[in-house]
Amino acid sequence: MADYDALLVVSFGGPEGPDDVLPFLRNVTAGRNVPDSRLEQVAQHYYQFGGVSPINQQCRDLILAVQKDFEAAGVGLPVYWGNRNWDPLLADTLTDMAADGVGRALAFVTSAYSSYSSCRQYLDDIERARLAAGPGAPMVDKIWPYYGHPAFADCFTTAAGAALESLPAELRTDADLVFTAHSIPESMAERSGPAGGAYPAQLAEVAGRVAAGLGRQRWRLAYSSRSGPPSQPWLVPDVNDCLAELAAAGSRAVVVVPIGFVSDHMEVKFDLDIEAAQTAERLGLAFARAATPGTSPRFVAMITDLVRQWQAGPPAPPGPGFCADGCCVPAARPGTAQ
């Protein structure tokens, strides 16, 4: 049995007003020498939504739902919340946890897959936050990437089915499924997992499960939210290019399923609900976007189930070598040793 004192929800963080946007983006890009002129371009996405990212409120809603589920399931753990890039910051949360007497916590990260940015970086963030919080900081164990939990794919199957039903009846049967996730540099994808290539492989695994649950054999995997320089190869196809290819091949309708996201992040609200929807309209494609898990009962129950598994003793990782020291290492920058 593992003796945990608390659950720590760890997320990316986001601005909660116009004055927060540029400082938040500077936190996200710290150490990368990204000019403010480029950050100003990205900031416009947030300004369209009043300078507020949906992610922080979604974390608050998720925590309330998890607390209720814990109470119903008899899981007696308080739930804390810390972010990578904006308040409440991880170091501050761990300081509060130490003051509350928490000695060991289990961390649930709002990212289900393996890669440097979606897994290893959070491990590094947690450790840096522990050091900043001082010698009384609690030990923290991070739950393995949970893309393979049956409930995860089930959430998207239900949501994709509802999105299909929202299309005109005559278009539903032949509508194309496009599964989307945040693009990452190819070099990062090649180093994801212990043997490389885990990130796109895991996405394809979930997409295949969802498509099978809908009785569909035809589907595409595409990416959104590319942010690197043009000279750096990132995972493709971009979702907008994918939609253009489908329209050229005669498609009349598409359902976009954002399997890379557990809630409606800005990358969902802007890149899919605005940009991809506008692309589909221009191409003459009927368009529907499946909901993310958010606070759906199935997703919340999955978190409770994961916590119970870890309380019984750390379960086996997704595969040999996952989350060990050599897993999901960052790609070497140009001019540095490999």
FISEKE-808595 format. One record per residue (C-alpha): residue number from 1; x, y, z negated; residue in one letter. Coordinates in pm, 1 decimal, padded with zeros to 6 digits. Each point is the difference from the previous one (the first is absolute). Example, Ala and Ser with C-alpha at 12.3 -4.5 7.8 and 13.67 -1.06 7.14 Angstrom:
BEGIN
@pos->1 | east->01230.0 | north->-00450.0 | up->-00780.0 | code->a
@pos->2 | east->00137.0 | north->00344.0 | up->00066.0 | code->s
This chain:
BEGIN
@pos->1 | east->00000.0 | north->00000.0 | up->00000.0 | code->m
@pos->2 | east->00120.2 | north->00350.8 | up->00082.9 | code->a
@pos->3 | east->-00066.9 | north->00253.8 | up->-00274.2 | code->d
@pos->4 | east->-00097.9 | north->00319.0 | up->00183.9 | code->y
@pos->5 | east->-00115.6 | north->00310.5 | up->-00183.9 | code->d
@pos->6 | east->-00141.4 | north->00194.0 | up->00297.4 | code->a
@pos->7 | east->-00068.8 | north->00013.7 | up->00372.4 | code->l
@pos->8 | east->00178.1 | north->00276.4 | up->00191.1 | code->l
@pos->9 | east->-00160.2 | north->00106.2 | up->00329.9 | code->v
@pos->10 | east->00272.4 | north->00141.4 | up->00224.8 | code->v
@pos->11 | east->-00083.9 | north->00200.5 | up->00310.2 | code->s
@pos->12 | east->00142.5 | north->00242.3 | up->00254.1 | code->f
@pos->13 | east->-00163.2 | north->00314.6 | up->-00130.6 | code->g
@pos->14 | east->-00138.3 | north->00294.6 | up->00190.6 | code->g
@pos->15 | east->-00071.3 | north->00373.9 | up->-00021.8 | code->p
@pos->16 | east->-00316.3 | north->00121.3 | up->-00170.7 | code->e
@pos->17 | east->-00010.6 | north->00351.8 | up->00139.8 | code->g
@pos->18 | east->00156.8 | north->00214.8 | up->00275.7 | code->p
@pos->19 | east->00281.7 | north->00122.8 | up->-00225.1 | code->d
@pos->20 | east->00103.6 | north->-00360.0 | up->-00067.0 | code->d
@pos->21 | east->00041.5 | north->-00105.7 | up->00362.5 | code->v
@pos->22 | east->00350.0 | north->00120.2 | up->00088.6 | code->l
@pos->23 | east->00152.2 | north->-00085.2 | up->-00342.2 | code->p
@pos->24 | east->-00153.7 | north->-00347.0 | up->00032.6 | code->f
@pos->25 | east->00140.6 | north->-00048.5 | up->00350.8 | code->l
@pos->26 | east->00342.0 | north->00115.2 | up->-00122.2 | code->r
@pos->27 | east->-00017.2 | north->-00269.7 | up->-00268.3 | code->n
@pos->28 | east->-00091.6 | north->-00261.8 | up->00260.3 | code->v
@pos->29 | east->00289.2 | north->00095.5 | up->00229.3 | code->t
@pos->30 | east->00260.6 | north->00079.0 | up->-00268.0 | code->a
@pos->31 | east->00351.8 | north->-00083.0 | up->00116.9 | code->g
@pos->32 | east->-00093.8 | north->-00029.1 | up->00368.8 | code->r
@pos->33 | east->00074.5 | north->00358.6 | up->00109.7 | code->n
@pos->34 | east->-00344.5 | north->00045.4 | up->00152.7 | code->v
@pos->35 | east->-00045.8 | north->00370.5 | up->00084.3 | code->p
@pos->36 | east->-00296.4 | north->00191.6 | up->-00135.8 | code->d
@pos->37 | east->-00109.1 | north->00067.5 | up->00359.0 | code->s
@pos->38 | east->-00068.3 | north->-00371.7 | up->00039.6 | code->r
@pos->39 | east->-00167.1 | north->-00020.3 | up->-00341.9 | code->l
@pos->40 | east->-00226.2 | north->00288.8 | up->00098.9 | code->e
@pos->41 | east->-00125.2 | north->-00207.4 | up->00293.7 | code->q
@pos->42 | east->-00087.0 | north->-00291.4 | up->-00228.3 | code->v
@pos->43 | east->-00150.0 | north->00239.5 | up->-00253.7 | code->a
@pos->44 | east->-00267.0 | north->00096.9 | up->00254.5 | code->q
@pos->45 | east->-00148.2 | north->-00349.6 | up->-00036.3 | code->h
@pos->46 | east->-00054.9 | north->00066.4 | up->-00370.0 | code->y
@pos->47 | east->-00127.3 | north->00352.7 | up->00050.5 | code->y
@pos->48 | east->-00281.2 | north->-00139.1 | up->00214.9 | code->q
@pos->49 | east->-00120.0 | north->-00168.2 | up->-00319.5 | code->f
@pos->50 | east->00043.5 | north->00302.3 | up->-00224.8 | code->g
@pos->51 | east->00356.3 | north->-00096.0 | up->-00089.6 | code->g
@pos->52 | east->-00127.4 | north->-00299.7 | up->-00195.2 | code->v
@pos->53 | east->00112.3 | north->-00356.1 | up->00066.6 | code->s
@pos->54 | east->-00269.4 | north->-00254.0 | up->-00089.4 | code->p
@pos->55 | east->00248.7 | north->-00238.3 | up->-00157.2 | code->i
@pos->56 | east->00013.5 | north->00141.5 | up->-00353.7 | code->n
@pos->57 | east->-00376.0 | north->-00004.3 | up->-00049.7 | code->q
@pos->58 | east->-00008.8 | north->-00347.9 | up->00146.9 | code->q
@pos->59 | east->00252.3 | north->-00109.2 | up->-00261.7 | code->c
@pos->60 | east->-00215.1 | north->00150.9 | up->-00275.6 | code->r
@pos->61 | east->-00305.2 | north->-00182.2 | up->00135.4 | code->d
@pos->62 | east->00191.7 | north->-00326.1 | up->00029.6 | code->l
@pos->63 | east->00128.6 | north->00024.4 | up->-00356.8 | code->i
@pos->64 | east->-00351.8 | north->00054.7 | up->-00134.3 | code->l
@pos->65 | east->-00123.9 | north->-00301.0 | up->00197.3 | code->a
@pos->66 | east->00288.2 | north->-00217.1 | up->-00120.4 | code->v
@pos->67 | east->-00056.6 | north->00103.0 | up->-00361.7 | code->q
@pos->68 | east->-00365.3 | north->-00103.9 | up->00025.9 | code->k
@pos->69 | east->00095.9 | north->-00330.0 | up->00162.1 | code->d
@pos->70 | east->00264.4 | north->-00063.2 | up->-00266.3 | code->f
@pos->71 | east->-00260.1 | north->00058.2 | up->-00270.4 | code->e
@pos->72 | east->-00246.2 | north->-00240.6 | up->00164.8 | code->a
@pos->73 | east->00270.9 | north->-00261.9 | up->00052.0 | code->a
@pos->74 | east->00148.8 | north->00029.5 | up->-00346.6 | code->g
@pos->75 | east->00333.7 | north->00137.8 | up->00118.2 | code->v
@pos->76 | east->00108.7 | north->00222.6 | up->-00286.0 | code->g
@pos->77 | east->00253.7 | north->00223.2 | up->00173.4 | code->l
@pos->78 | east->-00002.0 | north->00380.0 | up->00024.3 | code->p
@pos->79 | east->00055.5 | north->00135.0 | up->00351.2 | code->v
@pos->80 | east->00255.2 | north->00273.6 | up->00075.4 | code->y
@pos->81 | east->00074.4 | north->00177.2 | up->00329.2 | code->w
@pos->82 | east->00321.2 | north->00140.2 | up->00146.4 | code->g
@pos->83 | east->00088.5 | north->00130.7 | up->00346.8 | code->n
@pos->84 | east->00312.1 | north->00004.1 | up->00212.2 | code->r
@pos->85 | east->-00035.6 | north->00352.4 | up->00137.8 | code->n
@pos->86 | east->-00252.6 | north->00206.2 | up->-00198.2 | code->w
@pos->87 | east->-00164.4 | north->00036.6 | up->-00338.3 | code->d
@pos->88 | east->-00032.4 | north->-00212.0 | up->-00201.0 | code->p
@pos->89 | east->00361.3 | north->-00091.7 | up->00073.6 | code->l
@pos->90 | east->00129.0 | north->-00341.3 | up->-00102.5 | code->l
@pos->91 | east->00262.9 | north->00130.2 | up->-00241.9 | code->a
@pos->92 | east->-00260.7 | north->00204.8 | up->-00187.3 | code->d
@pos->93 | east->-00236.5 | north->-00295.9 | up->-00017.2 | code->t
@pos->94 | east->00270.0 | north->-00234.5 | up->-00129.2 | code->l
@pos->95 | east->00092.1 | north->00258.9 | up->-00263.5 | code->t
@pos->96 | east->-00364.5 | north->00006.3 | up->-00110.8 | code->d
@pos->97 | east->-00013.0 | north->-00379.4 | up->-00002.9 | code->m
@pos->98 | east->00307.7 | north->-00016.9 | up->-00220.9 | code->a
@pos->99 | east->-00157.4 | north->00250.1 | up->-00240.1 | code->a
@pos->100 | east->-00310.1 | north->-00221.2 | up->-00011.7 | code->d
@pos->101 | east->00211.5 | north->-00300.7 | up->-00098.8 | code->g
@pos->102 | east->-00016.4 | north->-00187.4 | up->00331.5 | code->v
@pos->103 | east->00295.2 | north->-00237.5 | up->00014.7 | code->g
@pos->104 | east->-00073.0 | north->-00193.7 | up->00319.8 | code->r
@pos->105 | east->-00232.8 | north->00086.8 | up->00286.2 | code->a
@pos->106 | east->-00118.1 | north->-00161.4 | up->00319.2 | code->l
@pos->107 | east->00000.3 | north->00224.6 | up->00307.9 | code->a
@pos->108 | east->-00257.2 | north->-00011.5 | up->00278.6 | code->f
@pos->109 | east->00115.9 | north->00202.5 | up->00302.0 | code->v
@pos->110 | east->-00255.4 | north->00129.7 | up->00251.1 | code->t
@pos->111 | east->00192.8 | north->-00162.7 | up->00284.9 | code->s
@pos->112 | east->-00054.6 | north->-00365.5 | up->00087.0 | code->a
@pos->113 | east->00290.7 | north->-00080.8 | up->00231.9 | code->y
@pos->114 | east->00375.1 | north->-00055.2 | up->00007.7 | code->s
@pos->115 | east->00237.4 | north->00266.5 | up->00129.1 | code->s
@pos->116 | east->00238.8 | north->00250.7 | up->-00151.4 | code->y
@pos->117 | east->-00253.7 | north->00284.3 | up->-00014.2 | code->s
@pos->118 | east->-00295.7 | north->-00215.3 | up->-00103.9 | code->s
@pos->119 | east->00171.2 | north->-00217.2 | up->-00261.9 | code->c
@pos->120 | east->00373.0 | north->00033.4 | up->-00073.0 | code->r
@pos->121 | east->-00014.8 | north->00379.2 | up->-00027.2 | code->q
@pos->122 | east->-00268.5 | north->-00031.0 | up->-00266.2 | code->y
@pos->123 | east->00223.4 | north->-00235.7 | up->-00197.1 | code->l
@pos->124 | east->00277.4 | north->00259.2 | up->00025.1 | code->d
@pos->125 | east->-00241.3 | north->00277.7 | up->-00098.1 | code->d
@pos->126 | east->-00110.5 | north->-00191.7 | up->-00308.2 | code->i
@pos->127 | east->00356.6 | north->-00061.1 | up->-00110.4 | code->e
@pos->128 | east->00097.3 | north->00365.4 | up->00049.6 | code->r
@pos->129 | east->-00307.0 | north->00105.8 | up->-00195.7 | code->a
@pos->130 | east->00092.7 | north->-00237.6 | up->-00281.8 | code->r
@pos->131 | east->00346.7 | north->00153.4 | up->-00020.2 | code->l
@pos->132 | east->-00147.9 | north->00349.9 | up->-00002.0 | code->a
@pos->133 | east->-00244.5 | north->-00096.5 | up->-00274.3 | code->a
@pos->134 | east->00287.6 | north->-00107.9 | up->-00223.5 | code->g
@pos->135 | east->00091.6 | north->-00307.3 | up->-00205.0 | code->p
@pos->136 | east->-00354.6 | north->-00046.5 | up->-00132.0 | code->g
@pos->137 | east->-00148.7 | north->-00044.0 | up->00347.7 | code->a
@pos->138 | east->-00198.6 | north->-00320.6 | up->00043.7 | code->p
@pos->139 | east->00117.9 | north->-00288.1 | up->00213.8 | code->m
@pos->140 | east->-00206.1 | north->-00017.2 | up->00319.0 | code->v
@pos->141 | east->-00070.9 | north->-00303.7 | up->00218.7 | code->d
@pos->142 | east->-00139.7 | north->00075.0 | up->00345.9 | code->k
@pos->143 | east->-00266.3 | north->-00231.0 | up->00141.1 | code->i
@pos->144 | east->00121.0 | north->-00168.0 | up->00321.0 | code->w
@pos->145 | east->-00135.4 | north->00125.4 | up->00335.5 | code->p
@pos->146 | east->-00359.8 | north->-00121.1 | up->-00009.0 | code->y
@pos->147 | east->-00093.4 | north->00000.4 | up->00369.7 | code->y
@pos->148 | east->-00047.1 | north->-00377.9 | up->-00022.1 | code->g
@pos->149 | east->-00263.5 | north->00004.9 | up->-00274.2 | code->h
@pos->150 | east->-00323.0 | north->-00133.0 | up->00156.5 | code->p
@pos->151 | east->-00200.2 | north->00295.2 | up->-00131.8 | code->a
@pos->152 | east->00218.2 | north->00248.3 | up->00185.6 | code->f
@pos->153 | east->-00090.5 | north->-00129.9 | up->00345.0 | code->a
@pos->154 | east->-00358.6 | north->-00057.9 | up->-00114.2 | code->d
@pos->155 | east->-00040.5 | north->00372.3 | up->-00075.5 | code->c
@pos->156 | east->00098.9 | north->00090.5 | up->00354.4 | code->f
@pos->157 | east->-00210.0 | north->-00277.4 | up->00153.2 | code->t
@pos->158 | east->-00309.7 | north->00137.8 | up->-00170.6 | code->t
@pos->159 | east->00088.4 | north->00357.8 | up->00096.1 | code->a
@pos->160 | east->00078.9 | north->-00087.8 | up->00360.7 | code->a
@pos->161 | east->-00326.6 | north->-00189.9 | up->00028.7 | code->g
@pos->162 | east->-00188.7 | north->00306.4 | up->-00123.6 | code->a
@pos->163 | east->00188.2 | north->00220.0 | up->00249.3 | code->a
@pos->164 | east->-00091.5 | north->-00234.0 | up->00284.0 | code->l
@pos->165 | east->-00365.6 | north->00018.3 | up->-00104.6 | code->e
@pos->166 | east->00015.7 | north->00379.4 | up->00019.4 | code->s
@pos->167 | east->00070.6 | north->-00015.9 | up->00372.9 | code->l
@pos->168 | east->-00283.1 | north->-00004.7 | up->00255.0 | code->p
@pos->169 | east->-00138.1 | north->-00353.5 | up->00014.7 | code->a
@pos->170 | east->00094.5 | north->-00049.2 | up->00365.3 | code->e
@pos->171 | east->00368.1 | north->00073.8 | up->-00074.6 | code->l
@pos->172 | east->00060.1 | north->-00209.1 | up->-00311.9 | code->r
@pos->173 | east->00076.1 | north->-00337.8 | up->00153.8 | code->t
@pos->174 | east->00277.7 | north->00124.9 | up->00227.9 | code->d
@pos->175 | east->00138.9 | north->00274.1 | up->-00225.5 | code->a
@pos->176 | east->00375.3 | north->-00017.6 | up->-00048.3 | code->d
@pos->177 | east->00161.1 | north->-00023.4 | up->-00342.2 | code->l
@pos->178 | east->00303.7 | north->00218.3 | up->-00061.8 | code->v
@pos->179 | east->00177.7 | north->-00051.2 | up->-00331.8 | code->f
@pos->180 | east->00215.3 | north->00290.5 | up->-00112.3 | code->t
@pos->181 | east->00272.3 | north->00073.5 | up->-00253.8 | code->a
@pos->182 | east->00255.6 | north->00269.4 | up->-00070.7 | code->h
@pos->183 | east->00284.0 | north->-00024.4 | up->00249.4 | code->s
@pos->184 | east->00353.1 | north->-00031.8 | up->-00135.7 | code->i
@pos->185 | east->00340.1 | north->00015.8 | up->00171.7 | code->p
@pos->186 | east->00086.3 | north->-00318.3 | up->00186.8 | code->e
@pos->187 | east->00320.0 | north->-00023.4 | up->-00204.3 | code->s
@pos->188 | east->-00208.7 | north->-00002.5 | up->-00320.4 | code->m
@pos->189 | east->-00234.5 | north->-00262.4 | up->00141.5 | code->a
@pos->190 | east->00297.5 | north->-00216.3 | up->00095.8 | code->e
@pos->191 | east->00115.2 | north->00008.2 | up->-00364.1 | code->r
@pos->192 | east->-00342.1 | north->-00055.1 | up->-00156.8 | code->s
@pos->193 | east->-00025.2 | north->-00315.1 | up->-00207.2 | code->g
@pos->194 | east->00296.8 | north->-00221.2 | up->-00084.6 | code->p
@pos->195 | east->00057.5 | north->-00111.6 | up->00361.8 | code->a
@pos->196 | east->-00129.1 | north->00304.3 | up->00189.2 | code->g
@pos->197 | east->-00317.2 | north->00065.6 | up->00196.1 | code->g
@pos->198 | east->-00231.7 | north->-00055.7 | up->-00295.0 | code->a
@pos->199 | east->-00199.4 | north->00323.4 | up->00032.5 | code->y
@pos->200 | east->-00142.7 | north->-00053.1 | up->00351.2 | code->p
@pos->201 | east->-00035.1 | north->-00374.3 | up->-00065.6 | code->a
@pos->202 | east->-00205.0 | north->00059.4 | up->-00314.9 | code->q
@pos->203 | east->-00221.1 | north->00252.0 | up->00179.0 | code->l
@pos->204 | east->-00058.4 | north->-00250.1 | up->00280.9 | code->a
@pos->205 | east->-00085.8 | north->-00267.5 | up->-00256.4 | code->e
@pos->206 | east->-00266.3 | north->00216.9 | up->-00162.5 | code->v
@pos->207 | east->-00134.2 | north->00112.3 | up->00338.3 | code->a
@pos->208 | east->-00029.6 | north->-00361.7 | up->00109.9 | code->g
@pos->209 | east->-00190.6 | north->-00091.8 | up->-00314.8 | code->r
@pos->210 | east->-00242.4 | north->00288.9 | up->00040.2 | code->v
@pos->211 | east->-00058.2 | north->-00072.4 | up->00368.6 | code->a
@pos->212 | east->-00059.5 | north->-00368.6 | up->-00077.0 | code->a
@pos->213 | east->-00247.6 | north->00096.0 | up->-00271.5 | code->g
@pos->214 | east->-00193.1 | north->00194.3 | up->00262.9 | code->l
@pos->215 | east->00020.8 | north->-00282.2 | up->00251.9 | code->g
@pos->216 | east->00223.5 | north->00207.9 | up->00227.9 | code->r
@pos->217 | east->00302.4 | north->-00127.0 | up->00188.9 | code->q
@pos->218 | east->00093.9 | north->00324.3 | up->00177.1 | code->r
@pos->219 | east->00162.3 | north->00278.3 | up->-00201.0 | code->w
@pos->220 | east->00285.9 | north->00250.3 | up->00006.9 | code->r
@pos->221 | east->00244.1 | north->00127.1 | up->-00262.5 | code->l
@pos->222 | east->00092.6 | north->00369.2 | up->00031.2 | code->a
@pos->223 | east->00165.0 | north->00266.6 | up->-00214.1 | code->y
@pos->224 | east->-00056.4 | north->00358.6 | up->-00104.5 | code->s
@pos->225 | east->00169.7 | north->00281.3 | up->-00190.2 | code->s
@pos->226 | east->00342.4 | north->-00007.3 | up->00160.7 | code->r
@pos->227 | east->00215.1 | north->00275.1 | up->-00152.6 | code->s
@pos->228 | east->00360.4 | north->-00061.9 | up->00107.9 | code->g
@pos->229 | east->00207.8 | north->00174.8 | up->00267.0 | code->p
@pos->230 | east->-00070.4 | north->-00099.1 | up->00362.8 | code->p
@pos->231 | east->00344.6 | north->-00163.1 | up->00022.2 | code->s
@pos->232 | east->-00087.3 | north->-00253.4 | up->-00271.5 | code->q
@pos->233 | east->-00204.2 | north->-00303.3 | up->00116.2 | code->p
@pos->234 | east->-00310.4 | north->-00064.9 | up->-00210.0 | code->w
@pos->235 | east->-00249.9 | north->-00284.9 | up->00014.4 | code->l
@pos->236 | east->-00240.2 | north->00027.1 | up->00292.3 | code->v
@pos->237 | east->-00250.3 | north->00016.8 | up->00159.1 | code->p
@pos->238 | east->-00140.7 | north->00319.5 | up->-00141.6 | code->d
@pos->239 | east->-00373.2 | north->-00039.3 | up->-00057.4 | code->v
@pos->240 | east->-00080.4 | north->00270.2 | up->00256.7 | code->n
@pos->241 | east->00207.9 | north->-00175.4 | up->00267.4 | code->d
@pos->242 | east->-00172.3 | north->-00326.6 | up->-00091.1 | code->c
@pos->243 | east->-00341.5 | north->00157.2 | up->00047.9 | code->l
@pos->244 | east->00107.9 | north->00131.8 | up->00340.4 | code->a
@pos->245 | east->00116.2 | north->-00347.7 | up->00103.5 | code->e
@pos->246 | east->-00328.9 | north->-00155.2 | up->-00108.7 | code->l
@pos->247 | east->-00204.1 | north->00261.3 | up->00186.2 | code->a
@pos->248 | east->00206.8 | north->-00054.5 | up->00314.4 | code->a
@pos->249 | east->-00068.0 | north->-00373.5 | up->-00029.7 | code->a
@pos->250 | east->-00375.1 | north->00061.9 | up->-00007.0 | code->g
@pos->251 | east->-00078.5 | north->00009.9 | up->-00370.3 | code->s
@pos->252 | east->-00314.8 | north->00190.7 | up->-00093.5 | code->r
@pos->253 | east->00019.4 | north->-00005.8 | up->-00380.4 | code->a
@pos->254 | east->00258.9 | north->-00036.9 | up->-00273.2 | code->v
@pos->255 | east->00003.4 | north->-00058.4 | up->-00374.5 | code->v
@pos->256 | east->00313.1 | north->00126.9 | up->-00175.8 | code->v
@pos->257 | east->00083.8 | north->-00191.2 | up->-00318.2 | code->v
@pos->258 | east->00266.4 | north->00172.3 | up->-00218.0 | code->p
@pos->259 | east->00142.3 | north->-00312.1 | up->-00164.2 | code->i
@pos->260 | east->00317.0 | north->00186.6 | up->-00095.9 | code->g
@pos->261 | east->-00183.7 | north->00217.8 | up->-00254.0 | code->f
@pos->262 | east->-00187.6 | north->-00084.3 | up->-00318.4 | code->v
@pos->263 | east->-00188.9 | north->00331.2 | up->-00003.7 | code->s
@pos->264 | east->-00073.3 | north->00296.2 | up->00226.3 | code->d
@pos->265 | east->00339.9 | north->00169.7 | up->-00006.6 | code->h
@pos->266 | east->00066.4 | north->00308.4 | up->00212.2 | code->m
@pos->267 | east->00140.7 | north->-00237.7 | up->00264.2 | code->e
@pos->268 | east->-00347.6 | north->-00149.1 | up->00024.7 | code->v
@pos->269 | east->-00202.2 | north->00320.2 | up->-00025.8 | code->k
@pos->270 | east->00208.7 | north->00196.6 | up->00252.8 | code->f
@pos->271 | east->00176.7 | north->-00251.7 | up->00223.7 | code->d
@pos->272 | east->-00301.1 | north->-00227.2 | up->00044.1 | code->l
@pos->273 | east->-00316.4 | north->00193.7 | up->-00083.8 | code->d
@pos->274 | east->00112.0 | north->00308.7 | up->00192.5 | code->i
@pos->275 | east->00276.8 | north->-00080.9 | up->00250.2 | code->e
@pos->276 | east->-00092.7 | north->-00358.1 | up->00096.3 | code->a
@pos->277 | east->-00370.9 | north->00083.2 | up->00003.7 | code->a
@pos->278 | east->00067.6 | north->00293.7 | up->00234.2 | code->q
@pos->279 | east->00212.4 | north->-00224.7 | up->00223.3 | code->t
@pos->280 | east->-00281.0 | north->-00255.0 | up->00017.4 | code->a
@pos->281 | east->-00253.9 | north->00269.9 | up->00087.5 | code->e
@pos->282 | east->00224.1 | north->00132.2 | up->00275.8 | code->r
@pos->283 | east->00037.5 | north->-00352.5 | up->00138.5 | code->l
@pos->284 | east->-00372.0 | north->-00072.6 | up->-00015.7 | code->g
@pos->285 | east->00038.2 | north->-00267.1 | up->-00268.4 | code->l
@pos->286 | east->-00261.9 | north->-00051.3 | up->-00267.8 | code->a
@pos->287 | east->00197.8 | north->00020.3 | up->-00325.7 | code->f
@pos->288 | east->-00051.1 | north->-00128.1 | up->-00353.3 | code->a
@pos->289 | east->00247.0 | north->-00004.7 | up->-00286.3 | code->r
@pos->290 | east->-00020.0 | north->-00271.3 | up->-00265.3 | code->a
@pos->291 | east->00009.7 | north->00109.6 | up->-00362.9 | code->a
@pos->292 | east->00307.0 | north->-00060.7 | up->-00215.4 | code->t
@pos->293 | east->-00042.3 | north->-00208.7 | up->-00319.7 | code->p
@pos->294 | east->-00004.5 | north->00306.9 | up->-00227.0 | code->g
@pos->295 | east->-00196.4 | north->-00095.7 | up->-00310.8 | code->t
@pos->296 | east->-00199.0 | north->-00284.3 | up->00152.7 | code->s
@pos->297 | east->-00084.1 | north->-00264.3 | up->-00262.4 | code->p
@pos->298 | east->00194.0 | north->-00266.9 | up->00189.7 | code->r
@pos->299 | east->00316.8 | north->00210.0 | up->00003.3 | code->f
@pos->300 | east->-00031.3 | north->00098.7 | up->-00364.6 | code->v
@pos->301 | east->-00058.0 | north->-00364.4 | up->-00095.6 | code->a
@pos->302 | east->00313.9 | north->-00088.0 | up->00196.7 | code->m
@pos->303 | east->00203.4 | north->00235.5 | up->-00218.8 | code->i
@pos->304 | east->-00142.7 | north->-00161.2 | up->-00312.6 | code->t
@pos->305 | east->00082.9 | north->-00343.0 | up->00140.3 | code->d
@pos->306 | east->00358.1 | north->00104.2 | up->00076.6 | code->l
@pos->307 | east->00042.1 | north->00134.2 | up->-00353.4 | code->v
@pos->308 | east->-00130.4 | north->-00323.6 | up->-00148.5 | code->r
@pos->309 | east->00239.9 | north->-00200.6 | up->00214.8 | code->q
@pos->310 | east->00293.2 | north->00203.7 | up->-00127.1 | code->w
@pos->311 | east->-00118.9 | north->-00020.0 | up->-00359.0 | code->q
@pos->312 | east->00013.0 | north->-00376.9 | up->00033.7 | code->a
@pos->313 | east->00359.3 | north->00027.8 | up->00125.9 | code->g
@pos->314 | east->00151.4 | north->00159.0 | up->00312.4 | code->p
@pos->315 | east->-00144.6 | north->-00187.4 | up->00300.2 | code->p
@pos->316 | east->00208.4 | north->-00108.1 | up->00296.4 | code->a
@pos->317 | east->00090.6 | north->00285.8 | up->00237.7 | code->p
@pos->318 | east->-00138.0 | north->00000.4 | up->00357.3 | code->p
@pos->319 | east->00297.9 | north->-00210.8 | up->00112.1 | code->g
@pos->320 | east->00361.2 | north->-00089.2 | up->-00082.8 | code->p
@pos->321 | east->00211.1 | north->00305.6 | up->-00068.0 | code->g
@pos->322 | east->-00285.4 | north->00251.1 | up->-00004.1 | code->f
@pos->323 | east->00059.2 | north->00294.4 | up->-00235.9 | code->c
@pos->324 | east->00349.3 | north->-00127.4 | up->-00085.7 | code->a
@pos->325 | east->00295.5 | north->00239.4 | up->00021.5 | code->d
@pos->326 | east->00053.6 | north->-00050.8 | up->00373.9 | code->g
@pos->327 | east->-00363.8 | north->00039.2 | up->00099.0 | code->c
@pos->328 | east->-00124.1 | north->00308.1 | up->00189.5 | code->c
@pos->329 | east->00328.7 | north->00187.6 | up->-00024.6 | code->v
@pos->330 | east->00002.3 | north->00344.7 | up->00162.5 | code->p
@pos->331 | east->00135.8 | north->00027.7 | up->00351.4 | code->a
@pos->332 | east->00345.2 | north->00150.0 | up->00022.7 | code->a
@pos->333 | east->00003.8 | north->00356.9 | up->00126.8 | code->r
@pos->334 | east->00189.0 | north->00074.2 | up->00323.8 | code->p
@pos->335 | east->00370.5 | north->00012.3 | up->-00064.0 | code->g
@pos->336 | east->-00015.3 | north->-00201.7 | up->-00322.4 | code->t
@pos->337 | east->00110.7 | north->-00355.4 | up->-00065.1 | code->a
@pos->338 | east->-00251.5 | north->-00271.9 | up->00076.0 | code->q
